Amino acid sequence: MKKIVSVLLVTALVCGSLFAQVKLNYRTQANIVTYEKDKDKDGNLSFFDLEEYGSAKDTLAISLDGEAGGVAAEFDVTFDSIKPSKYYGWLNFGNLKFTAGKFDSRYTGRVQYGADYNGVVGEYVKLGGLKLATMILDADNFGTLNGSGKHSMVADYTFSIGESDKLLVKAAVHEEDIKLNDTTWVASSLGLAYSMSSVGTFEGIFRNTAKDTYVFGAYIRPNKLVSGLDAVAGFTMGMGKDAADESVTEMGIDVRAIYKLDALTLGTNMNFTKYTNDKWGTWVGGTAAYALNDTVTAKLVGSYIDESGTVDKEGKKGTKTVNGLLGAEFTAMKNAKISTGVEVRYDLDKESTKVYVPCILRVKL
């Protein structure tokens, strides 16, 4: 831990002013009450049973930025340890930027809702495929390979087009060797993105993530067309080989939208994934939020998640659940709030029920 902090401080001094910008992002999540009931069994009720249910989650993020470079790190915090989960550095040379480390590198906005709640009622997956996808998970993220969290180096250059439009060219190499005959390459990615001031953003990607494995994606976010409406649509395809060396494909379709009308916010997030076995998975979620005043916002969130058509890496069949949450967010000041409510999850295959009362404290400075 001391070595990590030392590296952050030294790098910040080299990049520029140490106190140019310091950011803190602290998040703590716990379940006040947990109730679980399996079919034909007695229910189990617990209070703050953090060890058994693993519901405590603390993250602490810090960044030190200079005029032309900086470093950042995010830590997972438990009662007895602090472990880095993301860390990276970046440098700017005019319109050319280099970023390296373990980090997220996305261009298209995800248009998510319920960010402070867990992924079952909040954002279940990023743009690409569902969690049991084998090639297209988090496909738009050049900082990872199919959600693996390995190291990457990304270079991007921004061209100005006309008075306000921009073209971004983005390339990346990843911590993954690809052997072709007697030659060793590394996994790589290439992206082109265009920002049109009157419409929104457009993006296309091509990725070689492993031997004989290729990912293509196209994403559009027309958030400039209708006042109050933010939306994104995406198509992702993966092409590769299975264990029998047969050609297989995987496909993901994303549709997301959030509409704000005064105090009322309506949103939907959807993903439909075709797995390599030609079965389909589904995530359909929706939310309605109403700001009662500057302090309290009421929320109603629901989702349907079906990954029962495929299995995970250990051969366990995916689940099919219906989930809902009735809750509220209490804002103390800008970027400081507490989120809570009553969340229910029902497994349609196992006929089991889980009820939670989450409490999430989030502070950004």
C-alpha positions in Angstrom: 0.0 0.0 0.0 2.8 2.4 0.9 4.5 1.7 -2.5 1.3 2.5 -4.4 0.8 5.8 -2.6 4.5 6.7 -3.2 4.2 6.0 -6.9 1.0 8.2 -7.1 2.7 11.1 -5.4 6.0 10.9 -7.4 4.2 10.6 -10.7 1.9 13.6 -9.9 5.0 15.7 -9.1 6.6 14.8 -12.5 3.4 15.5 -14.4 2.8 18.9 -13.0 1.3 20.6 -10.0 0.6 18.1 -7.2 -2.4 20.0 -6.0 -3.9 20.7 -9.5 -6.8 18.4 -8.8 -7.5 15.8 -6.1 -10.7 13.8 -6.4 -12.2 11.4 -3.8 -15.0 9.0 -4.5 -16.1 7.0 -1.5 -18.9 4.4 -1.6 -20.1 2.0 1.2 -22.8 -0.5 0.7 -24.4 -2.8 3.3 -27.7 -4.6 3.7 -29.6 -3.6 6.8 -31.9 -6.6 6.6 -31.6 -9.8 4.5 -34.3 -12.5 4.1 -33.9 -15.6 2.0 -36.5 -18.3 1.4 -36.0 -21.3 -0.8 -38.8 -23.5 -2.1 -40.1 -25.9 0.6 -37.7 -24.6 3.2 -37.9 -22.2 6.1 -36.8 -18.6 5.6 -33.6 -17.2 7.0 -33.6 -13.6 8.4 -30.4 -11.8 9.2 -29.3 -8.2 10.2 -26.0 -6.7 9.1 -24.6 -10.2 8.4 -21.8 -8.8 6.2 -19.5 -11.8 6.4 -21.9 -14.5 5.2 -23.7 -12.5 2.5 -20.7 -10.4 1.4 -22.9 -7.3 1.1 -20.4 -4.8 2.4 -18.6 -3.0 -0.4 -16.3 0.0 0.1 -14.5 1.7 -2.7 -12.1 4.7 -2.5 -10.8 6.5 -5.6 -8.2 9.2 -5.8 -6.7 11.0 -8.8 -3.9 13.5 -9.1 -3.9 15.6 -12.2 -1.3 17.9 -13.7 -1.5 20.1 -16.8 -0.5 17.4 -19.2 -0.7 14.2 -17.2 -1.9 12.5 -14.1 -2.4 9.3 -12.2 -5.4 7.7 -10.6 -6.2 4.6 -8.5 -9.3 3.0 -7.0 -9.2 0.7 -4.0 -11.5 -2.0 -2.6 -11.6 -1.5 1.1 -12.5 -4.1 3.7 -12.2 -4.2 7.5 -8.6 -5.6 7.3 -7.3 -4.8 3.8 -7.0 -2.2 1.1 -6.5 -3.6 -2.4 -6.1 -1.6 -5.7 -8.7 -2.5 -8.3 -7.9 0.1 -10.9 -4.8 2.2 -11.4 -3.5 4.1 -14.4 -1.6 7.0 -15.7 -2.1 9.3 -18.6 -0.2 11.9 -20.7 -1.4 14.5 -23.2 0.6 15.8 -26.2 -1.9 18.3 -27.6 -4.7 16.3 -29.1 -2.8 13.0 -28.6 -3.4 11.2 -25.4 -1.8 8.0 -23.9 -3.3 6.0 -21.0 -1.9 2.8 -19.5 -2.8 0.6 -16.6 -5.9 -1.2 -15.3 -8.8 1.1 -16.1 -12.1 1.7 -18.0 -11.8 3.3 -21.5 -15.2 3.8 -23.1 -16.4 6.4 -25.6 -20.1 5.9 -25.9 -22.1 7.0 -22.9 -23.9 4.1 -21.3 -27.2 6.0 -20.4 -27.6 4.1 -17.1 -30.0 4.6 -14.3 -29.9 3.4 -10.6 -26.1 3.7 -10.5 -26.0 3.6 -6.7 -27.9 0.3 -6.5 -26.6 -3.1 -7.3 -26.6 -4.4 -10.9 -29.7 -6.6 -10.5 -32.0 -3.5 -10.2 -29.4 -1.0 -11.6 -27.1 -1.4 -14.5 -26.7 -5.2 -15.0 -24.1 -5.1 -17.8 -22.2 -2.5 -19.9 -22.6 -2.2 -23.7 -22.0 -5.5 -25.4 -23.3 -8.8 -24.0 -24.8 -10.3 -20.9 -22.6 -11.7 -18.1 -22.4 -15.2 -19.5 -21.3 -14.0 -22.9 -17.9 -15.5 -23.9 -16.6 -12.9 -26.4 -18.6 -9.6 -26.1 -18.9 -8.7 -22.4 -18.2 -5.0 -22.0 -17.1 -4.9 -25.6 -17.0 -1.1 -25.9 -14.4 -0.9 -23.1 -10.8 -0.7 -24.5 -9.4 -0.9 -21.0 -10.4 -4.6 -20.7 -10.7 -7.8 -22.6 -14.2 -9.4 -22.2 -14.3 -8.1 -18.6 -11.0 -9.7 -17.7 -9.5 -6.6 -16.1 -6.0 -7.0 -17.5 -3.6 -4.2 -18.3 -4.0 -2.1 -21.4 -2.4 0.8 -23.2 -4.6 3.1 -25.1 -3.7 5.9 -27.5 -6.3 8.3 -29.0 -6.1 11.4 -31.2 -8.9 13.9 -31.6 -9.4 15.8 -34.9 -11.6 19.0 -35.0 -14.1 18.9 -37.9 -15.7 22.2 -38.8 -16.7 24.5 -35.9 -17.9 22.0 -33.3 -17.7 18.4 -34.6 -14.9 16.0 -33.6 -13.4 12.8 -34.9 -11.6 10.4 -32.5 -9.2 7.7 -33.6 -8.5 5.2 -30.8 -6.1 2.2 -30.7 -5.1 -0.1 -27.8 -2.9 -3.1 -27.0 -3.7 -5.5 -24.2 -2.0 -7.9 -21.8 -2.9 -11.0 -23.8 -0.6 -12.9 -26.2 -1.9 -14.2 -29.5 0.3 -16.9 -31.2 0.0 -17.2 -34.9 2.3 -19.9 -36.3 5.7 -19.0 -34.9 4.9 -15.3 -34.3 3.6 -13.9 -31.0 1.3 -10.8 -31.2 -0.7 -9.1 -28.6 -4.5 -8.5 -28.4 -5.4 -5.2 -30.0 -8.3 -2.9 -30.6 -9.2 -0.1 -33.0 -12.1 2.4 -32.7 -13.4 5.4 -34.7 -15.8 7.8 -33.1 -17.6 10.9 -34.4 -19.2 13.6 -32.3 -21.8 15.7 -34.2 -23.1 18.7 -32.3 -26.6 18.5 -33.8 -27.2 14.8 -33.3 -24.9 13.1 -30.8 -22.1 10.5 -31.1 -21.4 7.5 -33.4 -18.8 4.8 -32.8 -17.4 1.7 -34.5 -15.0 -0.8 -33.0 -12.9 -3.7 -34.2 -11.1 -5.9 -31.7 -8.8 -9.0 -31.9 -9.1 -10.3 -28.4 -7.7 -13.8 -28.7 -6.5 -16.2 -31.4 -9.3 -16.5 -34.0 -11.5 -14.3 -31.9 -12.8 -11.0 -33.3 -15.3 -8.5 -32.0 -17.2 -5.8 -34.1 -19.4 -3.1 -32.6 -21.4 -0.1 -33.7 -23.0 2.3 -31.2 -25.1 5.5 -31.7 -26.1 8.0 -29.0 -28.5 10.6 -30.5 -28.8 12.7 -27.3 -29.0 16.1 -29.1 -32.2 15.5 -31.0 -34.9 15.7 -28.3 -34.7 18.0 -25.3 -34.7 15.9 -22.1 -34.1 12.6 -23.9 -30.8 10.7 -23.7 -30.6 7.4 -25.6 -28.1 4.9 -27.0 -28.5 1.9 -29.3 -25.7 -0.6 -30.0 -25.0 -3.8 -31.9 -22.1 -6.1 -31.0 -20.9 -9.3 -32.7 -18.2 -11.7 -31.7 -16.7 -14.4 -34.0 -14.5 -17.2 -32.7 -13.8 -20.9 -32.3 -15.2 -23.3 -29.7 -13.5 -26.2 -28.0 -14.1 -28.4 -31.1 -12.5 -25.8 -33.3 -15.8 -25.0 -34.9 -16.7 -21.5 -35.9 -19.2 -19.8 -33.5 -20.8 -16.4 -33.2 -22.2 -14.3 -30.4 -24.4 -11.2 -30.7 -25.6 -8.4 -28.4 -28.2 -5.8 -29.0 -28.4 -2.8 -26.6 -31.2 -0.2 -26.3 -31.2 2.4 -23.5 -33.1 5.6 -22.9 -33.7 8.1 -20.1 -36.3 10.9 -20.4 -36.5 13.8 -17.9 -39.6 15.9 -17.6 -39.3 18.4 -14.7 -39.2 16.3 -11.5 -40.1 13.0 -13.2 -37.5 10.7 -14.8 -38.3 7.6 -16.8 -35.7 5.2 -18.0 -35.2 1.8 -19.6 -32.2 -0.4 -20.2 -32.3 -3.5 -22.4 -29.9 -6.1 -23.7 -30.6 -9.1 -25.9 -27.7 -11.6 -26.3 -27.4 -14.5 -28.6 -24.9 -17.0 -27.1 -22.6 -19.3 -29.1 -25.2 -22.1 -28.6 -27.8 -20.0 -30.5 -29.9 -19.5 -27.3 -30.9 -16.0 -26.3 -30.5 -14.1 -23.0 -32.5 -11.1 -22.0 -32.2 -8.2 -19.6 -35.1 -5.7 -19.5 -35.1 -3.0 -16.9 -37.1 0.1 -16.2 -37.3 2.9 -13.6 -39.4 5.8 -12.6 -38.0 8.5 -10.3 -39.7 11.5 -8.9 -37.9 14.4 -7.1 -40.1 15.3 -4.2 -37.8 18.2 -3.3 -34.1 19.1 -3.4 -33.3 16.4 -0.7 -35.6 13.4 -1.4 -36.1 11.5 -4.6 -38.5 8.5 -4.7 -37.6 5.5 -7.0 -39.4 2.5 -8.4 -37.1 0.1 -10.3 -37.8 -3.3 -11.9 -35.9 -5.8 -14.1 -36.2 -9.2 -15.7 -33.0 -11.1 -16.3 -32.9 -14.4 -18.2 -29.6 -16.2 -18.7 -31.0 -19.7 -18.3 -30.2 -20.6 -21.9 -26.5 -21.0 -21.3 -24.0 -22.0 -18.6 -21.0 -20.3 -16.9 -17.4 -21.3 -17.0 -17.9 -23.9 -14.3 -20.9 -25.4 -16.2 -23.5 -24.0 -13.9 -26.8 -23.0 -15.6 -27.7 -19.3 -15.7 -30.6 -17.9 -13.7 -33.9 -16.4 -14.6 -35.1 -13.7 -12.1 -37.7 -11.0 -11.6 -36.4 -8.1 -9.5 -37.9 -5.0 -8.0 -37.0 -2.1 -5.7 -39.1 0.6 -4.0 -36.7 3.1 -2.5 -35.5 6.7 -2.1 -32.4 8.7 -2.3 -31.5 11.4 0.2 -29.1 14.1 -1.0 -27.2 16.0 1.7 -25.3 18.1 -0.8 -24.1 17.9 -4.4 -22.5 14.4 -5.0 -23.3 13.2 -1.4 -26.3 11.0 -0.8 -27.7 7.9 0.9 -29.8 5.4 -1.2 -32.1 2.9 0.5 -35.3 1.0 -0.1 -36.8 -2.5 -0.2 -35.5 -4.9 -2.9 -37.0 -8.2 -3.9 -35.5 -10.9 -6.1 -37.5 -13.9 -7.3 -35.8 -16.9 -9.1 -38.3 -18.3 -11.5 -36.5 -21.6 -11.9 -35.7 -22.3 -8.2 -38.8 -20.6 -6.9 -36.7 -18.9 -4.3 -37.1 -15.4 -2.8 -34.6 -12.9 -1.5 -35.5 -9.6 0.2 -33.0 -6.9 1.0 -33.0 -3.5 2.6 -29.8 -1.9 1.1 -28.2 1.2 2.4 -25.6 2.9 0.2 -23.6 6.0 1.2 -21.8 7.7 -1.6 -19.6 10.8 -1.5 -17.7 12.5 -4.3 -15.4 15.4 -3.8 
